[in-house]
């Protein structure tokens, strides 16, 4: 569970680092890059331990990556709707459901 929590926190930082500037297109790109690097530092502070703990707790590398992708999309969906004010369309939900199916098969023995 700690792996999922750390991945969640990491992805909140990552999402703001990568996409938070989209509402501020008047800020020069070089400033956005520097600010994003600063935010991404905190992402790494959570992502690296998440992967280490997950690996030592029994996830393999493929499973860690797949779980990380689901967490990333979940965080991004909330971010896009609440922060970017973008609609969550049906085809996005279908795509997300297919990814969840991939996770299901990833964890089958």
N, C-alpha and C positions, 0 to 999 in steps of 0.2 A: 504494500500500500504506500510505503514511503516513496517508492520509485514513481508511482503515478502522481503523488502530490508534488514531488520535485519537478517532474516533467510539466505539470500544470503551471507551476510558478515560473519555470524557465520559459515556457511558451507565451506567457503573458508579457514578459520582458521582450522576447523575440518579436512578437507581433507588433508591439509599439515601436521597437527599433526599426523594423522593416516597413511598416505601413502607417505608423502614426503621423508621419510628415505629409501624407496625402491630403490632409485638410489644410495644410499650410504651404501651398505652392508658391507663395510670395517669398519664402525664406530661401536664400541662395543654396544651391545644391551642396557646395563644399561645407557649409555649416550643418546641413542635414546629415551629411556623411559623418562628420565628427561627433555630432550628438548621438547618432545611431550607434557608432562604435562604443561610446560611453555606456549606452543602455545595454548593448550586447555583452559587455563585460559581465553584467549581473546575470544575464542569461546563462553564460558559461559557468558562473559560480553555482548554478543550480543544475544545469544539464550534465556536467561532468560527474558530479556525485550521483545523480539519478541513474546514469548509465552504469557506473561502478557498482552501486548497490543492487541494481536490477540484475546485473550479470552475476554477482556473487550470490544473489538470492535465487538463482535458477533460470532466469531468462537467458536465451541465447541471443546472439547479435541480431539475427533476423527478427525475432520477436520484439526485441527492444525497439528496433526501427519502426516496425509496424505499429506498435503501441504509440510511439512518439508521433507518427503521422496522424493517427486518430485524435490524439490530444491536440495537436496543432490545428487540425480542421475544426475541432469543437471550439477551441479558443477563438479561432479566426471567425467562425460563424457569429459568435456573440459580438465580437469586436466590429465586424462589418455592419451588423444590424444596429448596434447601439452607438458606435462611435462614427462610422462612416455614413450611417443612415441609408444603407443599401438594402434593397428588399431581399428576402430569403426565398428564392423561387423554387418551384417544385422540382425542377431538374437538378438543382444543387442538392436537394434532399435525397433524390434517387441516387445520385453519384455517391453521396455520403453513405447511404445504405449499402451500396455495392462495396465500398471500402470496409465497412463493418463485416460484410461477408468474407472479405479477404482475411480479416483478423481471425474470424472463426476458423477458417481453414488453416491458418498459420499455426494455431495452437492445437490442432488435431494431432493425435499420435499416429 
